[in-house]
Amino acid sequence: MNGPLRPLRIYVMGPLSANGIKTGGSVSETVRRNAAKADFVGRELFLKGHFPFIPHTMSMLWFEDERPEFHNYDLIVNRFDIGGWLSLCDAIYKLEGWEKSRGSMLELDWAQKHGLIEYDNLDQIPFVMDIAPDDYVKYLHHGRRVWTKAALRGKHRQYCLCYSCTRLNTEDRVKNCHIASDLFALCKKHCLTTPVFECPLFEEKQES
C-alpha cells in the first residue's frame, strides 16, 4: 500500500462518569481517569493522521459547576445533539467499558443506523499512508459489512446523477422517479450503493 487515505473524523465514545452525573464541587477521580483514557486514544488517532473528536475533554470540567443544569444527565444528553456531532464523523472509537454508559449506547445506536465505521482497538486503525485510493476496504454500512475502493467510499452523492435531477423526489414515493425507486429497492435489499452515471431521463436541476 503506497498512497494516501483521506484522514478520518473519529468520534471517541465511552464512559465519563461512573453512575451518571453527581452533584459536587470537584471532578472525581473516575471522571479524570476516563477523560484521560479518551484523551490518550485521541492523541494516538492524531498521530496516525486522523481527526479525533473527544467529548470527554470538552465537558469534564462541567462537573465543577454548581448550577443544577450541569448535574442533570438527561438534560445534557438531550442538548448535546449526539446525531449532530456524529453526522460530521466517519467512524467511532469504542473505549473499554462503553457498554456501561447510557450515553455511549445512544451514540452507538446512531452510528450503526448511519453506517459509521466502528473501532475498538488502535491496531485496527491504519496510518493515513497505509491505504492507497485503489485498495479495497471493508466497513459497516447500514448495519452490514460491505466492500468498496478506499477512494470511492461515501462519494456516491457527489457523482450520482440522481441528486442533480429534477425527477428525484425522496419525500413522495408516488412522484419519485420510477428508475430511482427501483434502484433504491435493489440497493436496500442487497445493501448496495449504485451511483447513476448515465440515464436517459435525466433533467438537470436549475439553481434557484
C-alpha positions as CSV (number, residue, x, y, z in Angstrom):
1,M,0.0,0.0,0.0
2,N,1.6,3.2,-1.1
3,G,-0.9,6.0,-1.3
4,P,-2.8,8.4,1.0
5,L,-6.0,7.6,2.8
6,R,-8.3,10.5,3.5
7,P,-8.0,11.3,7.2
8,L,-11.0,10.0,9.1
9,R,-13.0,12.1,11.6
10,I,-13.3,9.7,14.5
11,Y,-15.7,10.2,17.4
12,V,-14.3,8.8,20.7
13,M,-17.1,7.3,22.8
14,G,-17.1,5.7,26.2
15,P,-17.9,6.3,29.9
16,L,-17.1,9.6,31.6
17,S,-18.8,9.4,35.0
18,A,-19.4,6.0,36.7
19,N,-23.0,6.4,37.6
20,G,-24.3,9.4,35.8
21,I,-23.6,13.0,36.9
22,K,-23.3,13.6,40.6
23,T,-23.5,16.9,42.4
24,G,-20.5,18.3,44.0
25,G,-17.8,20.9,43.5
26,S,-14.9,18.9,42.1
27,V,-14.2,16.5,39.3
28,S,-14.0,12.9,40.6
29,E,-11.0,10.6,40.0
30,T,-13.3,8.4,37.9
31,V,-14.1,11.3,35.6
32,R,-10.5,12.3,35.3
33,R,-9.4,8.8,34.7
34,N,-12.0,8.2,32.0
35,A,-11.2,11.5,30.3
36,A,-7.5,10.7,30.4
37,K,-8.2,7.4,28.6
38,A,-10.2,9.1,25.9
39,D,-7.6,11.8,25.5
40,F,-4.9,9.1,25.1
41,V,-6.8,7.5,22.3
42,G,-7.4,10.9,20.7
43,R,-3.7,11.6,20.7
44,E,-2.9,8.2,19.1
45,L,-5.5,8.8,16.4
46,F,-4.0,12.2,15.7
47,L,-0.5,10.6,15.4
48,K,-2.0,8.2,12.8
49,G,-3.1,11.2,10.8
50,H,-6.8,11.3,11.7
51,F,-9.0,13.9,13.3
52,P,-10.4,12.8,16.7
53,F,-13.4,14.3,18.4
54,I,-13.3,13.8,22.2
55,P,-16.5,14.8,24.1
56,H,-14.9,13.8,27.4
57,T,-12.3,16.5,27.4
58,M,-14.8,19.1,26.2
59,S,-17.2,18.6,29.1
60,M,-15.3,17.1,32.1
61,L,-14.9,20.4,33.9
62,W,-18.7,20.9,33.8
63,F,-18.8,18.7,36.8
64,E,-17.3,21.5,38.8
65,D,-20.2,23.9,38.0
66,E,-22.7,24.1,40.9
67,R,-25.6,25.1,38.7
68,P,-28.2,22.3,38.5
69,E,-28.3,22.1,34.7
70,F,-24.8,20.7,34.8
71,H,-25.9,17.8,37.1
72,N,-28.9,16.8,35.1
73,Y,-27.8,13.8,33.0
74,D,-30.9,13.7,30.8
75,L,-30.7,17.4,30.0
76,I,-27.1,17.2,29.0
77,V,-27.6,14.2,26.8
78,N,-30.6,15.8,25.0
79,R,-28.8,19.1,24.5
80,F,-25.5,17.5,23.4
81,D,-27.1,16.7,20.0
82,I,-25.4,13.3,19.5
83,G,-26.6,12.8,16.0
84,G,-25.4,16.3,15.0
85,W,-21.8,15.6,16.1
86,L,-21.8,12.1,14.8
87,S,-23.1,13.2,11.4
88,L,-19.8,15.0,10.9
89,C,-17.8,11.9,11.6
90,D,-16.7,8.9,9.6
91,A,-16.1,6.5,12.4
92,I,-16.4,5.9,16.1
93,Y,-13.9,4.5,18.6
94,K,-15.4,2.5,21.4
95,L,-13.4,2.8,24.7
96,E,-13.3,0.0,27.2
97,G,-16.5,0.0,29.2
98,W,-18.6,1.8,26.7
99,E,-21.4,-0.8,27.1
100,K,-21.9,0.5,30.7
101,S,-22.5,4.1,29.6
102,R,-26.1,5.1,28.6
103,G,-24.8,7.9,26.5
104,S,-22.4,5.6,24.7
105,M,-25.3,3.2,23.9
106,L,-27.2,6.1,22.3
107,E,-24.1,7.1,20.3
108,L,-23.5,3.6,19.1
109,D,-27.2,3.2,18.1
110,W,-27.0,6.3,15.9
111,A,-23.6,5.3,14.5
112,Q,-24.8,1.9,13.4
113,K,-28.0,3.2,11.9
114,H,-26.0,5.6,9.8
115,G,-23.2,3.3,8.7
116,L,-20.2,4.7,10.6
117,I,-17.1,2.6,10.8
118,E,-16.6,1.0,14.3
119,Y,-13.2,0.6,16.0
120,D,-12.3,-0.6,19.5
121,N,-8.6,-1.2,19.1
122,L,-5.9,1.2,17.9
123,D,-4.3,-1.6,15.9
124,Q,-7.4,-1.7,13.7
125,I,-6.9,1.9,12.5
126,P,-4.4,2.4,9.7
127,F,-2.0,5.3,9.4
128,V,-3.1,7.7,6.7
129,M,-0.4,6.4,4.4
130,D,-1.3,2.7,4.9
131,I,-4.1,2.6,2.3
132,A,-4.0,3.6,-1.4
133,P,-7.0,5.0,-3.2
134,D,-7.3,1.9,-5.3
135,D,-7.2,-0.5,-2.3
136,Y,-10.4,-2.3,-1.3
137,V,-11.6,-1.6,2.2
138,K,-14.4,-3.1,4.3
139,Y,-16.6,-1.0,6.6
140,L,-20.0,-1.1,8.3
141,H,-22.8,0.4,6.1
142,H,-26.4,0.4,7.4
143,G,-25.6,-2.5,9.8
144,R,-23.8,-4.7,7.2
145,R,-20.1,-5.1,6.3
146,V,-19.5,-4.0,2.7
147,W,-16.5,-3.7,0.4
148,T,-15.6,-0.6,-1.7
149,K,-12.5,1.1,-3.0
150,A,-11.0,3.5,-0.5
151,A,-11.2,6.5,-2.8
152,L,-14.9,5.9,-3.5
153,R,-16.3,5.4,0.0
154,G,-19.0,8.0,0.7
155,K,-18.7,9.6,-2.7
156,H,-21.9,8.3,-4.4
157,R,-23.8,11.6,-3.9
158,Q,-21.0,13.5,-5.4
159,Y,-21.1,11.6,-8.7
160,C,-24.7,10.2,-8.9
161,L,-26.9,12.0,-11.5
162,C,-30.0,11.4,-9.3
163,Y,-29.0,14.1,-6.8
164,S,-28.9,16.7,-9.5
165,C,-32.1,15.6,-11.3
166,T,-35.5,17.2,-11.0
167,R,-37.2,13.8,-11.1
168,L,-35.8,12.7,-7.8
169,N,-38.4,13.1,-5.0
170,T,-37.5,11.2,-1.9
171,E,-40.4,12.8,0.1
172,D,-43.1,11.4,-2.2
173,R,-42.8,7.9,-3.5
174,V,-45.6,8.4,-6.0
175,K,-43.9,11.4,-7.6
176,N,-40.4,10.0,-7.3
177,C,-38.6,8.8,-10.5
178,H,-39.5,5.2,-11.1
179,I,-35.9,4.3,-12.0
180,A,-34.6,5.8,-8.8
181,S,-37.3,3.9,-6.8
182,D,-36.3,0.6,-8.4
183,L,-32.6,1.2,-7.8
184,F,-33.3,2.2,-4.1
185,A,-35.3,-1.0,-3.6
186,L,-32.5,-3.1,-5.1
187,C,-29.8,-1.3,-3.0
188,K,-31.9,-1.7,0.2
189,K,-32.4,-5.4,-0.5
190,H,-28.8,-6.2,-1.1
191,C,-27.1,-3.4,0.9
192,L,-25.6,-1.9,-2.3
193,T,-24.6,1.6,-3.3
194,T,-25.3,2.3,-7.0
195,P,-24.4,5.8,-8.3
196,V,-26.0,6.5,-11.6
197,F,-23.5,7.8,-14.2
198,E,-25.8,7.7,-17.3
199,C,-29.6,8.0,-17.6
200,P,-32.0,8.6,-20.5
201,L,-34.5,10.5,-18.3
202,F,-32.0,13.0,-16.6
203,E,-33.3,16.5,-16.2
204,E,-30.8,18.9,-14.5
205,K,-32.0,20.9,-11.5
206,Q,-31.8,24.7,-12.0
207,E,-30.2,26.8,-9.3
208,S,-32.9,28.9,-7.6
